[in-house]
Amino acid sequence: MEYFQQAIATWKNKPGIGLFIHALKSGQKPSLTKPGCGWKEWADEAIKLRLMQYSQSHNGDIMVHFVGGGQGLWSRLRSLSWSEVERFINGGEVK
């Protein structure tokens, strides 16, 4: 139910039904790190921090392409702090 509420709050114009179904099937929990906690908020912040260059759909997930050439799946990145995302981008260990 939390995912449904989060989807409604986040995907106002075009529901991310594929991401929603993938999250439910894989048993992911809603992200509670920020208000909204959806893709738009995360992507806006990543762009503001000059971390993300662009993104694209990838097997029901979102592949995030970083400035400098790295990439990662949003389903893995979304629960990380921004310092952990930066460590991930630089090839460091992420716990």
N, C-alpha and C positions, 0 to 999 in steps of 0.2 A: 504494500500500500504506500509506503514511503517513496518508493521509486515512482509510482504513478503520480503522486503529488509533486515530486521533484520534476518529472517530465513535463507536467502541465505548466509549472512555473518557469521552466527553462526553455522549452521548445514551443513558444507561442505561435509562430507563423507556420512552421513546418515540423510536425512531430518527428523526433528521431526514433521512430518505431523499431528500426533494426537494432539500435544501441540498447533500447529499452528491453527488447526480447532477449538479446544476448546477455544483458546484465541479469535478467531473471533466470535464464537457463543455467548460467554459470554460477549462480548463487552469490553474486556480488552484493555488497551492502551499499546503501546510499552514502555518499561522501558527506561528512558532517564538518568539514574543515572550514567552510565559508557559507554565507547565506546564498541560496540558489544552488550552489555547488554543481552547477551544470557545465556543459561544454562551453557555452558562450562566455560565462564568467571566467572560467579557467583560461580560455584562449585570449580573451581581452587582457587579462593580467599577464600572460606569457608574452604577448606582443608589447605591452607597456614596459615590461622588464627587458625587452629586446632579446628574448630567448627564442621565440618561435618565428620561423620564416613563413611557413605555410603548412597546410594539412590536407589530407585526402582520406576518403573512405577506404577501409581495408578489412575485408571479411567481417563485417558487422561491428567493427571498431573504428577508431580514427588513428591514422598514422600521423604523428606530429614530426615535422621536419624542422630542425633547429638551425639557427644562424650558425654557420661554421660547418654544416654538413651532417651532423648526427641526426638520428631519428629514434623514435620510440612510440609505443602504443599508449594512447591516452588511458586505457583501462588500467595500465600499470602506473602511469605517471600521476594520475589524478589524486591519489592518496598520499603522495609525497609532499613534503614541505618544499618551498622554493629553493632553499639551500640544497636539499637532496636532489632536486631536479637539476640544478647547476652541476652538482657532483656527477650525476648520471651523464649529463652532456659531455663533461670532461673525462669520461671513462673511469670515474672512481667507483668505489663500492657504495652500494645503496642497501641499507638494512631493511 
